[in-house]
């Protein structure tokens, strides 16, 4: 299709009925190819949205995703636990004693606490993850905004 600009078939020698039959044949062939393509796309769409099938096909990915979610929830729970522990009077007294000890040992570093290496690494990873997440969310928002269907003229 699209091979000849003027759609004149040199095999017909100008016979209109023969040309019409050949065009009908081409149209039928193109329509059947299009039907097969649409059927394949529909089949793939159904497979993609079938969660049970995807879990059976990709168990490692599902396990990795589940482990990641559990690790994130566990980290969040631990952070909440630590925040509550820091509010207890015993913990506050311990931190105050530590602050006084630091003040006496190194008065030039009073009110300035340097983060540890794990804290620095965690901050860098968190900033990177937040940047990637923000970028993906913005890309999705822009893509969905660009694909808004135009209202049908009534």
ABEGO torsion letter per residue (X at the ends): XGABAAGBBAAAGGBAAAAAAAAAAAAAAAAAAAAAAAAAAAAAAAAAABAAAAAAABAAAAAAAAAAAAAAAAAAAAAAAAAAAAABAAAAAAAAAAAAAAAAABAAABGBBBBBAAAAAAAAAAAAAAAAAAAAAAAAAAAAAAABBBBBBX
